[in-house]
Amino acid sequence: MGAAFLIAVKDLKLRFRDRSVFILGIVAPLALAFIFNVVFGPAASGTGLGLEYGVVDLDRSEISTAFVEILEDAERREVLTVESHATRADADEAIAGGDIDAYFLIPEGLGQAVMTNLSAIVDVVGDIDAPTSTQIAASFAEQFSAGVAASQVAVATTAQVAGAQITPEFIASLGQDPARAASSFTLSDQTAQTRQLDATTFFSAGMAAFFLFFTVQFGVLGLLEEEREGTLARLFAAPISRLSVIGGKAILSFAIGVMSMGVLVVATSLLPGLGADWGAPLGVAVLVMAGVLSAVGIMGLVSSMARTPETAGNLGSIIAVILAMLGGAFFPIGAAGGLLSRLTYVTPHAWFLRGLGDLAGEAAWSEALPAAGAMMGFALVTGVTAWFLLRRRWAR
């Protein structure tokens, strides 16, 4: 295979003089990844839920104060934001002005009702244009009410058994803080390992995979260009096997693809405004090599069926765009469900992104092996088919 490497090195030097290699392989993917991240990144990777609430505490009891403290604790944990309002009119004005999505109205007498085992209600008033936020607020109030009911049942049962009257003093004698009797839930920090790419990494990986199929064409299209120029016949006439000639072009495509992907991985990780997190380096390297091999195989198959470089380039561009769209390089099409969610995995793009997702959350590099194996399957099937078609095309 020494001749194949010499051919690849010679063509690589020639391709480096062609600026289109750098434009398609590095500049264009970086530019689009940056644009996609600026336009869609904030919406796709927001850290908060955007829940903005108000609270009107007309009771000012220990029970109502406990509920307000629960909301403030959620605010400290960046789950929501909450602001106090003196009157219901102030809270209604805040909703009308778009300052809050909903507010909790704690009526006067709530604490006394809880302490005497009577019904207590916390009202939730929401913006008609924010139904989801209002529903979440209602869930907070329902959970609080469930805690009230559970505590009341427990206290009433104990009082009946003891033959005592329910009073704050009696509740205190049970060793339970009256102000916390209605709190049936707590908020705590839990660090979870997600298997989902953040917006920046998704757009960077998607653009890299998309342009990879254009980048590797520079190698496989070289066979058709040399066939048209007559230099391919001279190579075949030389004491060089056909395997070396075709293999040299494949090595060139692989080298360009790996270098392009390598630069993109490093650049998108370090450049300001991007800061992608690709995962374990070894796992990323395995995915990159498998992805490049699958792209070389597919583009080689396209070239083996075309008669001219122009035809191969046009057909390859069409297939690259279709595979990128179906594989979710621009948006996660698999989330749509149904047939599309299954068809997306007939593309190397989907497996490449899935492999990176498996590496998310500080996973071990070996988590990328299943996705890499799937892409190697694409490379093997398309590469072997392209080899036989090209060999038959230039049979003596």
KOLPA-806936 format. One record per residue (C-alpha): residue in three letters; residue number from 1; y, x, z. Coordinates in steps of 0.001 Angstrom, whole numbers. Each point is the difference from the previous one (the first is absolute). Last residue first. Layout:
BEGIN
     r     k         y         x         z
   ALA   NUM         Y         X         Z
...
END
This chain:
BEGIN
     r     k         y         x         z
   ARG   396     -4220     -9065    -18408
   ALA   395       700     -2542      2666
   TRP   394      3684      -477       720
   ARG   393       -82     -3733       700
   ARG   392     -3447       194      1611
   ARG   391      1285      2505      2551
   LEU   390      3101     -2094       650
   LEU   389     -2059     -3134       611
   PHE   388     -2497      1835      2218
   TRP   387      2719      1590      2102
   ALA   386      1977     -3235       319
   THR   385     -3068     -1804      1342
   VAL   384      -669      2791      2505
   GLY   383      3623       -88      1183
   THR   382       202     -3792       219
   VAL   381     -3123      -392      2128
   LEU   380       486      3128      2140
   ALA   379      3728      -451       603
   PHE   378      -322     -3655       950
   GLY   377     -2816       886      2426
   MET   376      2146      2814      1369
   MET   375      2592     -2657       761
   ALA   374     -2539     -1952      2051
   GLY   373     -1055      3149      1842
   ALA   372      3622       771       867
   ALA   371       354     -3485      1478
   PRO   370     -3127       515      2127
   LEU   369      1042      3566       971
   ALA   368      3498      -770      1291
   GLU   367     -1178      -713      3553
   SER   366     -1286      3580        66
   TRP   365      3545      1242       551
   ALA   364        26     -1440      3512
   ALA   363      2390     -2855       751
   GLU   362      3517       673      1294
   GLY   361      1033     -3651      -465
   ALA   360      -209       116     -3758
   LEU   359     -2908      1817     -1674
   ASP   358     -1729     -3248      -949
   GLY   357      3258     -1143     -1592
   LEU   356        22      3173     -2074
   GLY   355     -3499      -830     -1196
   ARG   354      1053     -3554      -802
   LEU   353      2904      1303     -2057
   PHE   352     -2337      2234     -2019
   TRP   351     -2583     -2764      -271
   ALA   350      2588     -2432     -1358
   HIS   349      1309      2553     -2479
   PRO   348     -3506       867     -1225
   THR   347      -304     -3515     -1452
   VAL   346     -2911     -2468       162
   TYR   345      1047      -565      3609
   THR   344      2911     -2234     -1012
   LEU   343     -2434     -2483     -1529
   ARG   342     -1113     -1205      3432
   SER   341      3426      -847      1437
   LEU   340       960     -1369     -3405
   LEU   339     -2835     -2541        58
   GLY   338      1123     -1665      3212
   GLY   337      2389      1644      2401
   ALA   336      3665       826      -638
   ALA   335      -195      2909      2466
   GLY   334     -1873      2039     -2616
   ILE   333      3179       134     -2076
   PRO   332      1591      2421      2439
   PHE   331      3136       805     -2027
   PHE   330       869      2628     -2614
   ALA   329     -3208      2062        15
   GLY   328     -2056     -3101       736
   GLY   327     -3068       841     -2079
   LEU   326       587     -2818     -2476
   MET   325      3548      1175      -663
   ALA   324     -1001      3657      -213
   LEU   323     -3055      -759     -2152
   ILE   322      2090     -2033     -2433
   VAL   321      2741      2647      -174
   ALA   320     -2446      2854      -580
   ILE   319     -1943     -2022     -2587
   ILE   318      3154      -666     -2001
   SER   317      1113      3612       241
   GLY   316     -3425      1248     -1084
   LEU   315        39     -2258     -3044
   ASN   314      3421      1293     -1005
   GLY   313      -920      3637       579
   ALA   312     -3380      -316     -1726
   THR   311      1578     -1650     -3017
   GLU   310      2699      2646      -183
   PRO   309     -2532      2814       395
   THR   308     -1972     -1365     -2959
   ARG   307     -3474     -1452      -480
   ALA   306      -535     -1593      3391
   MET   305     -3355      -696      1676
   SER   304      -507      3456      1505
   SER   303      3603        19      1199
   VAL   302      -525     -3127      2085
   LEU   301     -3165      1462      1541
   GLY   300      1907      3170       877
   MET   299      2707     -2141      1609
   ILE   298     -2631     -1671      2170
   GLY   297     -1773      3238       911
   VAL   296      3199      1903       715
   ALA   295      1256     -2854      2201
   SER   294     -3296       -68      1918
   LEU   293       155      3764       491
   VAL   292      3594      -242      1240
   GLY   291      -932     -2665      2529
   ALA   290     -2953      1986      1313
   MET   289      2174      3099       380
   VAL   288      2786     -1950      1712
   LEU   287     -2386     -1853      2318
   VAL   286     -1648      3216      1155
   ALA   285      3382      1656       539
   VAL   284      1213     -3013      2000
   GLY   283     -3068       229      2234
   LEU   282       615      3687       578
   PRO   281      3667      -614       786
   ALA   280      -681     -2779      2556
   GLY   279      2480     -2815      -632
   TRP   278      2471      -684     -2790
   ASP   277      3054      -628      2182
   ALA   276      2990      -405     -2321
   GLY   275      3368      1371      1094
   LEU   274      2052     -1658     -2742
   GLY   273      3761        27       515
   PRO   272       115      3710       692
   LEU   271     -2693      1894     -1937
   LEU   270     -2872      1435      2031
   SER   269     -2978     -2334      -407
   THR   268       992     -1268     -3436
   ALA   267       338      3598     -1184
   VAL   266     -3329      1213      1402
   VAL   265     -2045     -2866     -1428
   LEU   264      1936        60     -3280
   VAL   263      -496      3734      -486
   GLY   262     -3730      -350       595
   MET   261      -257     -2975     -2334
   SER   260      1652      1918     -2840
   MET   259     -2047      3141       635
   VAL   258     -3226     -1999       143
   GLY   257       794     -1895     -3208
   ILE   256      1042      3101     -1926
   ALA   255     -3164      1831      1068
   PHE   254     -2273     -2941      -823
   SER   253      1545      -490     -3426
   LEU   252      -331      3731      -770
   ILE   251     -3598        27      1235
   ALA   250      -755     -2921     -2330
   LYS   249      1588      1847     -2935
   GLY   248     -2094      3085       778
   GLY   247     -3115     -2133       330
   ILE   246       444     -1324     -3521
   VAL   245       221      3525     -1400
   SER   244     -2613      1470      2349
   LEU   243     -2478     -2805      -631
   ARG   242       492       444     -3729
   SER   241     -1348      3513       400
   ILE   240      2137      2968      -970
   PRO   239      -916      2574     -2634
   ALA   238      2935     -1148     -2152
   ALA   237      -472     -2675     -2653
   PHE   236       515     -2741      2577
   LEU   235      3299      1578      1019
   ARG   234      1050       227     -3635
   ALA   233      -826     -3682      -502
   LEU   232      2150      -852      3021
   THR   231      2955      1900     -1471
   GLY   230       274     -2394     -2931
   GLU   229      3289     -1611      1079
   ARG   228     -1558     -3471       210
   GLU   227     -2990      1234      2002
   GLU   226      2303      2050      2225
   GLU   225      1986     -3106       854
   LEU   224     -3163     -2003       582
   LEU   223     -1378      2576      2419
   GLY   222      3376       404      1716
   LEU   221       -57     -3688       856
   VAL   220     -2471       821      2788
   GLY   219      2321      2510      1622
   PHE   218      3389     -1671      -171
   GLN   217     -1645     -3301       831
   VAL   216      -482      1183      3586
   THR   215      3669      -704       741
   PHE   214        42     -3571     -1286
   PHE   213     -2926      -987      2197
   LEU   212      1573      1769      2975
   PHE   211      3159     -2044      -496
   PHE   210     -1545     -3057      1648
   ALA   209     -1840      1873      2746
   ALA   208      3179      1808      1082
   MET   207      2012     -3214      -183
   GLY   206     -2471     -1812      2238
   ALA   205      -286      2878      2438
   SER   204      3768       221       488
   PHE   203       389     -3790       177
   PHE   202     -2776      -316      2586
   THR   201      1165      3008      2016
   THR   200      3514     -1389       308
   ALA   199     -1148     -3551       784
   ASP   198     -2426       973      2759
   LEU   197     -3634       197      -961
   GLN   196     -2481     -2211      1824
   ARG   195     -2990       951      2092
   THR   194      1833      -332      3257
   GLN   193      -984      1864      3143
   ALA   192      1389     -2044      2864
   THR   191      2198      1151      2829
   GLN   190       280     -2725      2658
   ASP   189      3184      -508      1960
   SER   188      -125     -2819      2528
   LEU   187      1330     -3523       266
   THR   186     -1252     -2219      2797
   PHE   185     -1395     -3504       100
   SER   184      -491     -2852      2432
   SER   183      3483        83      1511
   ALA   182       636     -3348      1627
   ALA   181      -732      1055      3573
   ARG   180      2165      3095      -356
   ALA   179      3106     -1302      1746
   PRO   178     -2164     -1630      2639
   ASP   177     -1525      3382       889
   GLN   176     -3598      -621       974
   GLY   175     -1486      1118      3325
   LEU   174     -1240     -3459       900
   SER   173      2618      -193      2747
   ALA   172      2668       225     -2699
   ILE   171     -1348     -3172     -1593
   PHE   170       145     -1734      3403
   GLU   169      3572      1193       526
   PRO   168      1004     -1239     -3425
   THR   167     -1362     -3395      1017
   ILE   166     -3180     -1934      -790
   GLN   165     -1074     -1912      3091
   ALA   164     -3171      1061      1779
   GLY   163     -3450     -1542       403
   ALA   162     -1634      3390      -591
   VAL   161     -2265     -1306     -2759
   GLN   160      2815     -2040     -1470
   ALA   159      2421      2919       169
   THR   158     -2464      2321     -1732
   THR   157      -592     -2476     -2802
   ALA   156      3715      -617      -417
   VAL   155       731      3745      -113
   ALA   154     -2641       657     -2668
   VAL   153      1034     -3000     -2068
   GLN   152      3664       981       247
   SER   151      -730      3569     -1043
   ALA   150     -1925     -1131     -3066
   ALA   149      2729     -2461      -975
   VAL   148      2775      2570       355
   GLY   147     -1944      2585     -1981
   ALA   146      -598     -2516     -2761
   SER   145      3716      -761        15
   PHE   144       808      3692      -485
   GLN   143     -2500       202     -2841
   GLU   142      1537     -3098     -1550
   ALA   141      3484      1502       291
   PHE   140     -1067      3236     -1703
   SER   139     -1802     -1993     -2701
   ALA   138      3123     -2077      -547
   ALA   137      1907      3217      -646
   ILE   136     -2599       959     -2618
   GLN   135       422     -3394     -1622
   THR   134      3766       421       -70
   SER   133      -330      3398     -1648
   THR   132     -2235     -1517     -2663
   PRO   131      2215     -3022      -578
   ALA   130      3202      2006      -567
   ASP   129      2113     -2167     -2343
   ILE   128      -139     -3000      2351
   ASP   127      1396      2235      2736
   GLY   126     -1834      -515      3257
   VAL   125       318     -1787      3329
   VAL   124     -2805       699      2476
   ASP   123      -110     -2131      3148
   VAL   122     -1589      1147      3246
   ILE   121     -1597     -2922      1844
   ALA   120     -1219      -383      3584
   SER   119     -2361     -2620      1389
   LEU   118      -266      -209      3787
   ASN   117     -1997      2189      2415
   THR   116      2794       280      2544
   MET   115       716      3663      -678
   VAL   114       -90      -497     -3763
   ALA   113      2408     -2910       154
   GLN   112      2397      1932      2233
   GLY   111         3      2912     -2439
   LEU   110       690     -2221     -2990
   GLY   109      2808     -1911      1707
   GLU   108      2651       764     -2575
   PRO   107     -1425       287     -3489
   ILE   106     -1094      3269     -1655
   LEU   105      1085      -195     -3646
   PHE   104     -1614      2770     -2045
   TYR   103      1831       981     -3182
   ALA   102      -755       309     -3683
   ASP   101       779      2147     -3033
   ILE   100      3026      1777      1431
   ASP    99      3344      1245     -1374
   GLY    98      -125     -2238     -3076
   GLY    97      3346     -1628       778
   ALA    96     -1569     -3433       453
   ILE    95     -2586      1508      2342
   ALA    94      2707      1715      2082
   GLU    93      1979     -3261       124
   ASP    92     -3033     -1834      1319
   ALA    91      -388      2685      2677
   ASP    90      3624      -388      1092
   ALA    89      -374     -3788       107
   ARG    88     -3128       351      2136
   THR    87      2026      1791      2612
   ALA    86       299      3447      1575
   HIS    85     -1833      1885     -2693
   SER    84     -2291      2986       563
   GLU    83     -1142      2322     -2779
   VAL    82     -3505       830     -1170
   THR    81     -1362      2467     -2535
   LEU    80     -3667       129      -969
   VAL    79     -3120      2186       147
   GLU    78      2044      3172       494
   ARG    77     -1823       866      3263
   ARG    76      3271      -363      1909
   GLU    75       420     -3400     -1643
   ALA    74     -3438     -1109      1172
   ASP    73       996       991      3532
   GLU    72      3162     -2060      -394
   LEU    71     -2099     -3020      -971
   ILE    70     -2227       427      3053
   GLU    69      3109       456      2158
   VAL    68      1342     -3317     -1261
   PHE    67     -3236     -1702      1061
   ALA    66       171      1561      3466
   THR    65      3624     -1096       355
   SER    64     -1036     -3558      -805
   ILE    63     -2600        92      2770
   GLU    62      2303      1657      2541
   SER    61      2612     -2634      -655
   ARG    60      3118       135     -2135
   ASP    59      -687     -3485     -1345
   LEU    58      2431      -272     -2898
   ASP    57     -1437      3070     -1702
   VAL    56      1009       -94     -3657
   VAL    55     -1964      2599     -1949
   GLY    54       620      1449     -3450
   TYR    53     -2381      1381     -2576
   GLU    52       -60      2454     -2872
   LEU    51     -3444       818     -1393
   GLY    50       245      2616     -2778
   LEU    49     -3637      1011       371
   GLY    48       847      3641       525
   THR    47     -1073      3262     -1645
   GLY    46       820      -967     -3551
   SER    45     -2333      1574     -2500
   ALA    44       -98     -2296     -3012
   ALA    43      3521     -1408       184
   PRO    42      1623      3391       614
   GLY    41     -2125      1682     -2712
   PHE    40       631     -2416     -2859
   VAL    39      3177      1301     -1635
   VAL    38       287      3489      1499
   ASN    37     -3749       646      -103
   PHE    36      -329     -1269     -3561
   ILE    35      2877      2239     -1098
   PHE    34     -1413      3078      1769
   ALA    33     -3480      -574     -1425
   LEU    32      1556      -533     -3427
   ALA    31      1880      3292       114
   LEU    30     -2947      1957      1376
   PRO    29     -2384     -1400     -2614
   ALA    28      2472       725     -2830
   VAL    27       846      3566      1053
   ILE    26     -3516      1298       693
   GLY    25     -2685      -554     -2634
   LEU    24      1876     -1958     -2617
   ILE    23      3141      2144        73
   PHE    22     -1797      3264       758
   VAL    21     -2437      -423     -2872
   SER    20      2778     -1290     -2271
   ARG    19      1781      3340       400
   ASP    18     -2438      1720     -2351
   ARG    17       -24      3733       699
   PHE    16     -2511      -655      2754
   ARG    15     -2222     -1577     -2626
   LEU    14      -281      3246     -1955
   LYS    13      -964      1997      3068
   LEU    12     -2589     -2642       887
   ASP    11     -1396       115     -3530
   LYS    10      -749      3718       300
   VAL     9     -1430      -406      3513
   ALA     8     -2265     -2859     -1122
   ILE     7     -1252      1916     -3034
   LEU     6      -753      3033      2177
   PHE     5     -1762     -2260      2528
   ALA     4     -2172     -1512     -2717
   ALA     3      -834      3448     -1385
   GLY     2     -1255      1102      3399
   MET     1     -2282     -3037       247
END
